[in-house]
Amino acid sequence: MAYRQENSLKHPDWHNAPVPPIGSSDAQVLIAGLAPGLAGANRTGVPFTGDGSGDALFAALETYGFVAGQSGGKPVLRDCAITNVVRCVPPQNRPVAAEIANCRPYLIEEMAGMPRLRAVLCLGRISHDAVLRALGLRLKDHAFAHGAEHDVDGLRLFDSYHCSRYNMNTGRLTPAMFAAVIGRLHDYIDVNRN
C-alpha cells in the first residue's frame, strides 16, 4: 500500500491502483500473469499494456486469433481473458507470499465466474502456483515447467516462462518458444471449442 501511495505521488496521472482483468467472462481461455509492471499496467490500468511483456504477449495472441484489434487503447480479445495473480504493482516487481495470498480470492472469483473456461495459461512459476492454490490443488502434483500441460478439475493448464523483457532479452524465452505454447493452447481450444 505504501509503495502504491509513493508511486501515486511521483506519477499522479498513472493508474496506481489494483488492475482489473480484461476480456469476457464468457471466454474459454484465461491468461494469468504475475503482477502489473510499474510503468506498464500500473501506468495504463490495463494488464500487459505499456511494456515489453505486453508486446510479446499480444503479438503471440494476435498470431493465433485471440486478439481482434484495439479499442480505446485496450486490446479487443477473442475467447480470451487476461488477469494477474497479484492486482497491484509490487516493490521491485517481486510480490511476496502475503500479496499473492491476499489477491487469491479475486483469482478464485474470476475463474468461478467464467462458466466456459477450458484452459489457463500460467505465465511463470508464481502464476502457476497461484492458479493451483486457487483451485485447491497441491503444487507437488503438478510441477511447473515451460511447455508443460496439466489436466486439473476439468481444465487444461498450460505453463510458459513469463514473457518479461528480462526473459526475452536473456534468451530464457524466445518468441518461437512462446509462440509454440500459444499455438498448442489455440489447438486445444479449437479442437474442444463449444
C-alpha positions as CSV (number, residue, x, y, z in Angstrom):
1,M,0.0,0.0,0.0
2,A,2.8,2.4,0.9
3,Y,4.6,1.6,-2.4
4,R,1.4,2.4,-4.4
5,Q,0.9,5.6,-2.5
6,E,4.5,6.6,-3.2
7,N,4.0,5.9,-6.9
8,S,0.8,8.0,-6.8
9,L,2.7,11.0,-5.6
10,K,5.5,10.5,-8.1
11,H,3.1,9.8,-11.0
12,P,-0.3,11.3,-10.2
13,D,-1.6,10.8,-13.8
14,W,-0.9,7.0,-13.7
15,H,-3.5,4.4,-12.7
16,N,-1.7,3.4,-9.5
17,A,-4.5,1.1,-8.3
18,P,-5.5,-2.5,-8.5
19,V,-5.5,-3.5,-12.2
20,P,-8.7,-5.3,-13.2
21,P,-8.7,-8.2,-15.7
22,I,-9.7,-7.6,-19.3
23,G,-11.7,-9.8,-21.7
24,S,-15.0,-11.5,-21.4
25,S,-16.2,-13.7,-18.6
26,D,-17.6,-15.9,-21.4
27,A,-14.1,-16.7,-22.7
28,Q,-12.7,-20.2,-22.8
29,V,-9.1,-19.1,-22.0
30,L,-7.7,-17.2,-19.1
31,I,-4.1,-15.9,-19.2
32,A,-2.7,-15.5,-15.7
33,G,0.3,-13.2,-15.4
34,L,2.3,-12.2,-12.4
35,A,1.6,-8.6,-11.4
36,P,1.2,-5.2,-13.1
37,G,4.5,-3.7,-14.2
38,L,5.4,-0.4,-12.7
39,A,5.5,1.6,-15.9
40,G,3.2,-0.8,-17.8
41,A,-0.1,-1.9,-16.4
42,N,0.3,0.2,-13.2
43,R,0.5,3.2,-15.5
44,T,-2.2,2.2,-18.0
45,G,-4.6,0.3,-15.8
46,V,-4.8,-2.5,-18.4
47,P,-3.0,-5.8,-17.9
48,F,0.1,-6.3,-20.1
49,T,-0.1,-2.9,-21.8
50,G,2.6,-0.3,-21.9
51,D,5.7,-2.6,-21.6
52,G,7.7,-5.2,-23.4
53,S,6.0,-8.2,-21.9
54,G,2.7,-7.0,-23.3
55,D,4.2,-6.5,-26.7
56,A,5.4,-10.2,-26.7
57,L,2.1,-11.5,-25.3
58,F,-0.2,-9.6,-27.7
59,A,1.9,-10.4,-30.7
60,A,1.6,-14.1,-30.0
61,L,-2.1,-13.9,-29.2
62,E,-2.8,-12.0,-32.3
63,T,-1.0,-14.6,-34.4
64,Y,-3.4,-17.2,-33.1
65,G,-6.6,-15.2,-33.4
66,F,-7.0,-14.3,-29.7
67,V,-6.7,-10.6,-30.4
68,A,-9.1,-8.9,-32.8
69,G,-7.6,-5.4,-32.7
70,Q,-7.7,-2.4,-30.3
71,S,-10.4,-0.2,-29.0
72,G,-9.8,2.8,-26.7
73,G,-6.2,1.8,-26.1
74,K,-7.2,-1.7,-24.9
75,P,-6.8,-4.9,-26.9
76,V,-10.0,-6.5,-28.1
77,L,-9.7,-10.1,-27.0
78,R,-11.5,-13.0,-28.7
79,D,-12.4,-16.0,-26.5
80,C,-9.7,-15.0,-24.0
81,A,-9.4,-13.0,-20.8
82,I,-6.2,-11.7,-19.1
83,T,-5.5,-11.2,-15.4
84,N,-2.7,-11.0,-12.9
85,V,-2.4,-13.2,-9.8
86,V,-1.4,-10.0,-7.9
87,R,-3.5,-7.0,-8.7
88,C,-1.2,-4.2,-7.6
89,V,2.4,-3.4,-8.6
90,P,4.7,-4.9,-6.1
91,P,8.0,-3.3,-5.0
92,Q,10.9,-4.4,-7.3
93,N,8.3,-6.3,-9.4
94,R,8.6,-9.2,-6.9
95,P,5.4,-10.0,-4.9
96,V,5.7,-11.6,-1.6
97,A,3.6,-14.6,-0.4
98,A,1.3,-12.3,1.5
99,E,0.4,-10.3,-1.5
100,I,-0.3,-13.4,-3.6
101,A,-2.5,-14.8,-0.8
102,N,-4.3,-11.5,-0.4
103,C,-5.2,-11.5,-4.1
104,R,-6.2,-15.2,-4.3
105,P,-9.9,-14.5,-3.7
106,Y,-10.0,-12.3,-6.8
107,L,-8.5,-15.1,-8.9
108,I,-10.9,-17.7,-7.4
109,E,-13.8,-15.4,-8.2
110,E,-12.6,-14.7,-11.7
111,M,-12.3,-18.4,-12.6
112,A,-15.6,-19.3,-10.9
113,G,-17.2,-16.5,-12.9
114,M,-16.1,-18.0,-16.3
115,P,-18.6,-20.8,-17.0
116,R,-17.0,-21.7,-20.3
117,L,-13.4,-21.7,-19.0
118,R,-11.4,-24.6,-20.5
119,A,-7.8,-23.6,-20.3
120,V,-5.5,-21.4,-18.2
121,L,-2.1,-20.1,-19.5
122,C,0.2,-19.6,-16.5
123,L,3.0,-17.2,-17.2
124,G,5.7,-18.2,-14.8
125,R,6.0,-20.4,-11.8
126,I,4.4,-17.8,-9.4
127,S,1.4,-17.7,-11.6
128,H,1.3,-21.5,-12.0
129,D,1.5,-21.9,-8.2
130,A,-1.2,-19.3,-7.5
131,V,-3.6,-20.8,-10.0
132,L,-3.1,-24.3,-8.5
133,R,-3.7,-22.9,-5.0
134,A,-6.8,-21.0,-6.2
135,L,-8.1,-24.4,-7.4
136,G,-7.3,-26.0,-4.1
137,L,-4.7,-28.3,-5.6
138,R,-1.3,-29.4,-4.3
139,L,1.7,-27.9,-6.0
140,K,3.8,-31.1,-5.9
141,D,1.2,-32.9,-8.0
142,H,1.6,-30.5,-10.9
143,A,5.2,-29.3,-11.3
144,F,5.8,-26.1,-13.3
145,A,8.0,-26.4,-16.5
146,H,8.0,-24.3,-19.6
147,G,5.7,-26.0,-22.1
148,A,4.1,-28.3,-19.6
149,E,0.4,-29.1,-19.6
150,H,-1.7,-30.3,-16.7
151,D,-5.3,-31.6,-16.7
152,V,-6.9,-30.4,-13.5
153,D,-10.5,-30.2,-12.4
154,G,-11.8,-30.1,-16.0
155,L,-9.3,-27.5,-17.0
156,R,-6.1,-27.7,-19.0
157,L,-3.2,-25.6,-17.6
158,F,-0.5,-24.5,-19.9
159,D,2.8,-23.4,-18.5
160,S,5.2,-20.9,-20.0
161,Y,8.1,-18.8,-18.8
162,H,6.8,-15.3,-18.3
163,C,7.2,-13.2,-21.4
164,S,9.0,-10.5,-19.5
165,R,11.6,-8.3,-21.2
166,Y,14.2,-9.9,-19.0
167,N,13.4,-13.4,-20.0
168,M,13.2,-12.4,-23.7
169,N,16.5,-10.4,-23.6
170,T,18.4,-13.2,-21.9
171,G,17.0,-15.9,-24.3
172,R,15.4,-17.9,-21.5
173,L,12.3,-17.5,-23.5
174,T,12.4,-16.9,-27.2
175,P,9.5,-15.7,-29.4
176,A,9.4,-19.1,-31.0
177,M,9.2,-20.9,-27.6
178,F,6.4,-18.6,-26.5
179,A,4.5,-19.0,-29.8
180,A,4.7,-22.8,-29.5
181,V,2.9,-22.7,-26.2
182,I,0.2,-20.3,-27.5
183,G,-0.1,-22.5,-30.6
184,R,-0.8,-25.6,-28.5
185,L,-3.3,-23.6,-26.4
186,H,-5.0,-22.5,-29.6
187,D,-5.2,-26.0,-31.0
188,Y,-6.6,-27.3,-27.7
189,I,-9.4,-24.7,-27.7
190,D,-10.0,-25.1,-31.4
191,V,-10.4,-28.9,-31.1
192,N,-12.6,-28.6,-28.0
193,R,-14.5,-25.4,-28.9
194,N,-18.0,-25.2,-27.6
